């Protein structure tokens, strides 16, 4: 009986974590500064992605330091290293103590991909649900136009800048066209990503304005729980997610 109890206590101790480690458990990512620096802390393991390289190992932490051990040897990366860190709200500030080839900027706690993705534009957007079949639209060939509220004020944002008038829209279209290949321009459209609380009159007015300025179609984006909107490409394989909705 004593032997069984001793084994149980050993297992319990080995699986326990301290208060600092509890705060770290979860997914941390550096989007919108790239999105490819990523750390997932689990109770008994850690998975990191940096420079398109994924590694699995173990970790421990105290108030000021996180210690990592990665048993698999990969050129340019250490097996053991330590990071100084600090947590401010949902931001993980880290400093590379060993100065090896593993430089990570500040990371944000990821609650879900979509909320994390919207950090770049500073809006909270809850997409409307559709009562009709959804079709898939390639996110790369569309100009993303986000419509939502910030401090009770309606904002229209694209390419991380606010669109306030027709000139802003024209400049946006010209700059987006310049980044596309000639054979891609014909397939371009507007991806309209609007909060479900924006009224129909406002949406229709914006759609008419977009269609008047250019020949591009307007694709209205709707909620799709299986689409992983906002999921980042950690491995650099070009695995882009798509929008789902319909042309309106």
N, C-alpha and C positions, 0 to 999 in steps of 0.2 A: 504494500500500500504506500509506504514511504517513497519507494522508488518511482511509482507512478506519479505521485504528487510532485516529486522533484523534476521529472521530465515535463510535467505540465507547466511548472513554474518557469523552466528554462524556455519552453516554447512561447509562453506568454511574454516573457521579458524580451525575447528576440524580435517579437512582432510589435512591441509597443513603440510609440513615438512620443517625442516631447512636444511641448506647446509651440515651439518654433517650427517644427516640422509639420505640425497640423496646419499652420497657416500657409505653408508652401504647397501642400498637396493640391493637385489640379493641373490645368493646362495654362501655360504662360506663352505669349506670342508677341512679336515686335511689330505687327501690322499697326498703323499704315507705313511703317518704315521698312517695307519689303514683305513681311509676313513669313519669311523663311527661317528666321531664328525662333526656335520653338523648343520648349522644355515641358515635358509631362512628368510630374512627380506622382508616383504611386507610393503606397505604404512601404513596400519592400523592394522597389525598383525605380528606375528613371529612364526615360527615352528622350534623347536630344536630337535636334536637327539643326545643322549649321553647314553652310557651304554645300548644300545638297547632299550632305552625308548624315545618315542616321546611325546613332549608336545607342546601345542598351547597357545599363550598368546598375550600380547601387549608389546610395547617397546617404548622407547624414547632415544634420545642421544644428547649430547653436544660435545664439542671439545675433551673431555678426558674420558667421561663415557658413558656406555650404561646401561640403567635401564630396567629390565624385570619384568613383572607381569604374573604369571601363576595361574589362579583361581582354577584349579583342583589340589587337594592335593594328592601328591604321596610320599610315605615313602622314606626318604633319600634325598628329594629335597625340596628346599625352594619355597615359594609362591612368594616372592620378593627377588631379588638380583641385585647387581650392578657389572659391570666389567669395569676396567680401560682398555683402548684400544689405539691402534695407527695403522694407515694404512700406509704402505710403498709399493707403487706401487699396486700390486695385492695381497699383503699379509696383513692379519689382525692379529696383535699382541695383545694378550689379557692376562689379569692378573685377577685372581679370587679375588675380594676384600673381599668377605664375608667368604672365605675359607670353604664353604660347599662342599658337595659331588658333585661337578660339575667342574671337571678339564679338560680344553680344551687346547691343544697345539696351535701353530700358524695355522691359516686357510688360504686357498688360494681361490681367487675368481674363481668361476666355470663359464666359458663361454660356454663350452659344455663338456659332459662327456669324449669324446675321447681325446681332447686336455689336459684335466685335468689328465687323466689316464697316458698320455705319460710323465708327469713330472718325473716319477720314472726313466726313461731311458734317458731323456734329448734329445730325437730326435723328430723332426716333421715328421710325416708320413701321407701322403695322400694316401689312399688305391686306387687301380685301380678299375674301373668299369668292370663288367662282361657282356659279350654278350651271356651268357649261363645260364641255371638254376643253382641256388646255393643250396648246401646241408648244413645241420647243423652239426657242430662238437663240442662235449663237450669240453669246454676250460680247464677243470680240468685235463683231461687225456693227454693233449698235452704239449710238451715242446715248449714254445713260443720263437721264434727266430725273433728278430726285425732287419730290414735292412733299413737304411736310411742315410741321410747326416747330418753331424754336421760341420759347418764352411767349407763347400765344400769338406769334407773328408767322404768317405763312412765308415760307422760303422756297425758292426754286434754285437748285444747285446742280451744276454739272462740271466735271473735271476739277472738283474741289474749289470752284469759284461760283459766286452767286450770280444768277441771271436776273437782271432787273429791267431790261428793256430790249427792244428789237435789235439794237446794235450789238448788245452782248450775245444775242443768239447768232447773229450773222458771223461775228468773230469766232464763236465756238465752232460753227459748222466749217468755216474755212480752215481752222487749225486742225480739226478732226480729219478733214479730207486730206490735208497735207501729210498726215501720218499713215495713210492707207496706200496700198498699191493701186495702180490704175484699174485693174480688174476687180478690185474689192469695192470701189466706190458705188457701183451699180447695186450692190447688195446691202448697202448701209441703210439704217433706219434709226428712229428714235426709240429707245427703251424707256417708257414712261413708268417710273417707280414711285407711285403716289400713295400716301397714307390713306387708309380706308375712311378716315374722318373728313377728308377734303370733299366738299360738296360737288355734285355732278356739274353744276353750272360752271364752277371754277375749272374743273377738269376739261369740260368741253371747250371752254374759251382758250385754254392752253393748247389743246390738240389742234384747234382751228388755226391758231397762230403758228404752230410748228409746221403745219401743212401748207400755209400760205407762203412762208419764207423759202421753203425748199420742196423738192419733189419727194423727199423721204417719207416713207410710211411711218405710222406711229403704232408701236407695239406696247400695249398696256400689260404690265406685269401683275400677276396674281399670286396668292399664297400657294406654296407647294411643299408639303412637309418632307418629301423625299428628295428634293432638289439640292439640298445643302448650299443654299444661297450664301455667298460670302466665304466659302471654304477656300483656304489658301493652298497653293501648290508647293508643298514642302520639298519635294524631290527635284523640282525644276524640270519636270517632264512635259510641261505644257498642258497639263490636265486641267482645262478650264471648265468651270461649271456653266450651265446655260440658264437663261430665264425661261419661265413658262407663263403663258397667257394667251392673248389673241391680238390680231391687228384690228384697230378700231378707227 
